[in-house]
Amino acid sequence: MNIQFGNLGQFNWLWLVSAVVLVIAFTGFVHRKSLKKFATANRLPTLFPTASRFYGRIRTASTILAMLFLVFALLDIRWGKTWREVPQKGIDVVFALDVSRSMLAGDVAPNRLERAKQQIKDIVDEMAGDRVGLVVFAGDAKQQIPLTKHYHDFKNMLDAVGPFDIERGGSRLGNAIELAADSFLDKTDDHKAIVILTDGEDQESNPVAVAKQAYDRLGIRIFTIGLGDRLQGARVPAITRGTRGSASGQFMEYEGQQVWSKLNNSILKNVALATNGAYIPAETKSVDMASVYHSYIGNVQQQNFETARINSFTPRFQIFVGIALSLVLLEIFCPAGATKKCARKRLKFRGQLSSSLPGNLTNKPAQPHEPSGVAA
């Protein structure tokens, strides 16, 4: 039989149970030692007529076992699998990742593209129930990963993305927004978001107008994340197919001059503003993407997805709670004081003790003393 523990951390309460056992054992030892000093062993049952030692042991065992079963209940022990229907709720998020060669610039370590990938992973790690998809773009756009809830597979496929996934060079942000908007399965006007990660370069693809149309038609909110140095920028590495960067240390040139790339944040701000979204100027800094998700993306209105049928272990903590309560009741109703039989023994012993004492030590009232003298 397969058994699952829902909360193994509650095992720490066993230290408390062990401490109670030690205290009970120590107090019992001290009590017995004190009684031996007070009277001989054959007189103890008569002087201290409690309920039998058997009942005392039952009460002690009940207390300890009740605590032990409560610990078992806290462990959330489960066995036996059952099928149950679980409603799914969340939002659809399509990431639009710029894979143009300018994203290989090294003003962000290790480069803009790898930083963007890590930021996507950080966002996905905060999701629970949302569906995610991926569109890559440069001079053209392509749907790389359809909407899915398999986050592990999504991140593995994300790692393999590079500049050569798009044959056409350049950067057309409008094309990416248009394709990302068409990637949503449901065409209702809520629960949708596009997250664009780019350095903001664009070749006259009208991204603001395309974004506004997607928002008006489908209610898609767009969040833009800008990467790169917006003041000085960085050189663009010259690469060959199969490489992720410039292994030779060479850089792209145009008309004899090295190509430099800077972050263009004005376009990204306008795209976000046109769709009631937000612009996150990551630039060359490290940004807490968990906060970005919860503060912006996670606030998009959610929808109910298809109900999932899950095969899960059945909780059994009720059994252990019931046993613990039964043991507590047993401890309460188990005799603790003197029984009638013990009380009779105690009265009989007192009578024997009184009769064996000298007359002047008994409880009889003293006779009046007559003064001595000569009779008249």
C-alpha positions in Angstrom: 0.0 0.0 0.0 1.3 3.4 -1.0 1.4 5.9 1.8 2.0 9.7 1.4 3.0 12.1 4.2 1.6 15.6 3.5 3.6 17.4 6.2 6.7 15.6 7.4 7.8 18.7 9.3 5.3 17.9 12.0 7.5 15.0 13.1 9.2 17.6 15.4 6.2 17.3 17.8 7.5 13.8 18.7 10.1 15.6 20.9 7.2 17.0 23.0 5.7 13.5 23.4 9.2 12.2 24.4 9.5 15.0 26.9 6.1 14.2 28.4 7.0 10.5 28.7 10.3 11.4 30.6 8.4 13.7 32.9 5.8 11.1 33.8 8.5 8.5 34.4 10.5 10.8 36.6 7.6 12.0 38.7 6.5 8.3 39.2 10.0 7.4 40.3 10.1 10.3 42.8 6.6 9.5 44.1 7.4 5.8 44.8 10.6 6.8 46.5 8.8 9.2 48.8 6.2 6.7 49.7 8.8 4.1 50.7 10.3 6.6 53.2 6.9 7.3 54.7 5.7 3.7 55.4 6.5 0.1 54.8 5.4 -1.6 51.7 2.7 -3.7 53.3 1.0 -0.6 54.8 1.1 1.6 51.6 -2.1 0.2 49.9 -4.1 0.9 53.1 -2.7 4.3 53.9 -3.0 5.5 50.3 -6.0 3.6 48.8 -6.1 4.9 45.3 -7.7 3.2 42.3 -5.7 0.1 41.4 -2.3 0.5 39.8 -3.8 -1.0 36.7 -6.1 2.0 36.3 -3.3 4.4 36.8 -1.3 2.7 34.1 -4.3 2.9 31.7 -4.6 6.6 32.3 -0.9 7.3 31.7 -0.9 5.1 28.5 -4.0 6.8 27.2 -2.5 10.3 27.6 0.7 9.4 25.8 -1.0 7.5 23.0 -3.5 10.4 22.5 -0.6 12.8 22.0 1.1 10.3 19.6 -2.0 10.0 17.5 -2.4 13.7 17.3 1.1 13.9 15.9 0.1 11.3 13.3 -2.9 13.5 12.4 -0.7 16.5 11.9 1.6 14.5 9.6 -1.4 14.4 7.2 -0.9 10.7 6.4 -2.7 9.7 3.2 -3.3 6.4 1.4 -5.7 5.1 -1.2 -6.0 7.1 -4.4 -9.3 8.7 -5.6 -10.2 10.7 -8.7 -11.5 14.2 -8.1 -12.5 17.1 -10.3 -10.4 20.2 -9.7 -11.5 23.5 -11.4 -8.6 25.3 -13.1 -8.3 29.1 -13.0 -5.6 31.4 -14.3 -4.5 33.6 -17.2 -3.0 33.1 -20.6 0.5 34.7 -21.0 2.4 34.7 -24.3 6.0 35.8 -24.0 7.4 37.6 -27.1 11.2 37.2 -27.0 13.5 39.2 -29.2 16.1 36.9 -30.7 17.7 39.4 -33.1 21.5 39.7 -33.1 21.4 42.9 -31.1 20.1 40.8 -28.1 23.6 39.2 -28.0 25.1 42.5 -26.9 27.1 42.2 -23.7 26.0 45.3 -21.8 23.9 42.8 -19.7 25.7 39.8 -18.4 26.1 37.3 -20.0 24.1 39.0 -22.8 20.6 40.5 -23.3 19.1 37.3 -24.7 20.3 35.0 -21.9 19.2 37.5 -19.3 15.7 37.7 -21.0 15.4 33.9 -20.9 16.2 33.9 -17.1 13.7 36.6 -16.5 11.0 34.5 -18.3 11.9 31.5 -16.1 11.7 33.6 -13.0 8.2 34.7 -14.0 7.1 31.1 -14.8 8.3 29.9 -11.4 5.8 32.2 -9.8 2.8 30.9 -11.8 0.3 28.4 -10.6 -2.3 27.4 -13.1 -1.6 30.0 -15.8 -0.9 28.9 -19.4 2.2 30.1 -21.1 3.3 30.3 -24.7 6.3 31.7 -26.6 6.7 33.7 -29.7 10.2 34.6 -31.0 10.9 37.4 -33.3 13.6 39.3 -35.2 12.9 40.5 -38.8 9.9 38.1 -38.7 8.0 36.3 -36.0 7.3 32.6 -35.2 5.2 30.8 -32.6 7.8 28.7 -30.9 5.7 27.1 -28.1 1.9 27.0 -28.0 0.0 27.7 -24.8 0.8 25.0 -22.2 0.8 24.3 -18.5 3.8 22.1 -18.7 6.3 24.6 -17.2 9.2 22.2 -17.1 9.0 21.4 -20.9 8.4 25.1 -21.6 11.7 26.1 -19.9 13.6 23.3 -21.6 12.5 24.5 -25.0 13.2 28.1 -24.1 16.8 27.2 -23.4 17.3 26.1 -27.0 16.0 29.4 -28.5 18.6 31.5 -30.4 19.1 34.1 -33.2 19.0 31.5 -35.9 15.4 30.4 -35.1 14.4 33.4 -37.3 16.0 33.5 -40.8 15.3 37.1 -41.4 17.5 39.6 -39.5 16.3 42.9 -38.1 13.6 43.6 -35.5 9.9 44.0 -36.2 8.1 44.3 -32.9 4.7 44.9 -34.6 4.8 41.5 -36.3 5.6 39.8 -32.9 2.6 41.5 -31.2 0.3 40.5 -34.0 1.4 36.9 -34.0 1.3 36.7 -30.1 -2.3 38.1 -30.2 -3.3 35.3 -32.6 -1.7 32.6 -30.4 -4.5 32.8 -27.7 -6.9 29.9 -27.8 -9.9 31.8 -26.5 -10.9 34.9 -28.3 -12.9 36.5 -25.4 -11.7 39.9 -24.2 -10.1 39.1 -20.8 -7.5 36.9 -19.0 -4.8 37.6 -21.7 -1.4 39.2 -21.4 1.6 39.5 -23.7 5.1 40.0 -22.1 7.6 41.4 -24.5 11.4 41.2 -23.7 13.5 43.2 -26.1 16.0 46.0 -26.5 13.3 48.1 -28.2 14.7 48.3 -31.6 12.1 48.3 -34.4 12.1 48.6 -38.2 8.9 50.6 -38.9 6.4 47.8 -38.0 4.0 50.2 -36.2 4.0 48.3 -32.8 2.0 50.9 -30.9 -0.9 50.8 -33.4 -0.9 47.0 -33.6 -0.8 46.8 -29.8 -3.8 49.2 -29.5 -5.8 47.1 -32.0 -5.1 43.9 -30.0 -6.2 45.6 -26.8 -9.4 47.1 -28.3 -10.3 43.8 -30.1 -9.3 41.2 -27.5 -8.6 43.1 -24.3 -4.9 41.9 -24.4 -2.7 43.8 -22.0 0.9 44.1 -22.9 3.8 44.3 -20.5 7.2 45.4 -21.9 10.6 44.7 -20.4 13.5 46.7 -21.8 17.0 45.3 -21.7 20.3 47.1 -22.5 22.1 50.3 -21.8 20.0 53.2 -23.1 22.9 55.7 -23.0 26.0 54.2 -24.3 24.8 50.8 -25.6 27.1 48.0 -26.6 28.6 46.4 -29.7 26.8 43.6 -31.5 28.8 40.4 -31.7 29.4 38.8 -35.1 28.2 35.2 -34.9 28.1 32.1 -37.1 25.4 29.4 -37.2 25.6 27.1 -34.2 27.1 29.7 -31.8 25.4 31.7 -29.1 27.9 34.6 -29.1 31.1 35.9 -30.5 33.7 33.2 -29.7 36.3 35.0 -31.8 35.8 38.4 -30.2 34.7 40.0 -33.5 31.8 42.4 -33.9 29.3 43.3 -36.6 30.2 46.2 -38.9 28.3 48.3 -41.3 30.1 50.4 -43.9 33.3 49.9 -42.0 31.9 51.0 -38.6 31.1 48.7 -35.7 27.4 48.3 -35.0 26.3 49.6 -31.6 22.9 48.8 -30.1 21.1 50.9 -27.4 17.9 50.3 -25.5 15.0 52.2 -27.1 12.6 52.6 -24.2 10.2 55.1 -25.8 8.6 52.6 -28.0 8.2 50.1 -25.2 6.6 52.7 -22.9 4.1 53.7 -25.6 3.1 50.0 -26.3 2.5 49.4 -22.6 0.5 52.7 -22.2 -1.7 51.9 -25.2 -2.8 48.6 -23.7 -3.2 49.4 -20.0 -0.1 47.5 -19.3 3.2 48.5 -17.8 6.8 49.1 -18.8 9.6 47.5 -16.7 13.0 49.2 -17.4 15.2 46.3 -16.6 18.0 47.9 -18.6 21.3 46.5 -17.2 20.0 45.9 -13.6 18.9 42.8 -11.9 15.1 42.9 -11.5 13.0 40.9 -9.1 10.7 39.2 -11.6 8.6 37.6 -8.9 7.5 41.1 -7.9 6.9 42.0 -11.5 4.6 39.1 -11.9 2.6 39.7 -8.7 2.5 43.5 -9.1 1.5 43.6 -12.8 1.0 40.4 -14.8 -0.8 38.5 -12.0 -3.4 41.2 -11.7 -4.9 40.4 -15.1 -8.4 39.1 -14.7 -8.4 35.3 -14.5 -10.8 32.9 -16.1 -12.0 29.4 -15.4 -10.2 26.8 -17.6 -11.4 23.3 -18.2 -11.9 21.2 -15.1 -9.0 18.8 -14.5 -9.5 15.2 -13.2 -6.8 14.5 -10.7 -5.9 11.1 -9.2 -4.8 12.0 -5.6 -4.2 10.3 -2.3 -7.1 10.4 0.2 -6.4 12.2 3.5 -6.8 10.0 6.6 -6.1 12.4 9.4 -9.7 12.0 10.7 -8.9 8.4 11.8 -6.0 9.5 14.0 -8.0 12.4 15.5 -10.9 10.1 16.3 -8.5 7.6 18.1 -6.9 10.5 20.0 -10.3 11.8 21.2 -11.3 8.3 22.3 -8.2 7.9 24.3 -8.8 11.3 26.0 -12.3 10.2 27.0 -10.9 6.9 28.3 -8.4 8.9 30.5 -11.2 11.2 31.8 -13.6 8.4 32.8 -11.0 5.9 34.1 -11.2 5.8 38.0 -8.6 8.1 39.6 -9.7 8.3 43.3 -10.2 5.7 45.9 -12.7 2.9 45.2 -15.3 1.8 47.7 -13.4 -1.3 48.5 -10.2 0.8 49.2 -12.2 3.2 51.4 -13.5 0.3 53.5 -10.0 -1.0 53.9 -8.8 2.4 55.1 -11.6 2.7 57.7 -10.9 -0.8 59.0 -7.2 0.0 59.3 -8.0 3.2 61.3 -10.1 1.1 63.7 -7.3 -1.4 64.2 -4.8 1.4 64.7 -7.0 3.1 67.4 -7.5 -0.1 69.4 -3.8 -0.8 69.5 -2.8 2.6 70.9 -2.6 3.2 74.7 -5.7 4.6 76.4 -4.2 8.0 76.9 -3.5 8.2 73.1 -6.9 7.3 72.0 -9.6 9.7 70.9 -11.7 9.1 74.1 -12.4 12.3 76.1 -10.3 12.6 79.2 -12.0 11.9 82.7 -12.2 14.9 85.1 -9.4 14.8 87.8 -10.7 14.8 91.4 -8.6 16.7 93.9 -7.0 14.6 96.7 -7.9 15.3 100.3 -9.3 14.0 103.6 -12.9 13.1 103.5 -15.1 15.0 105.8 
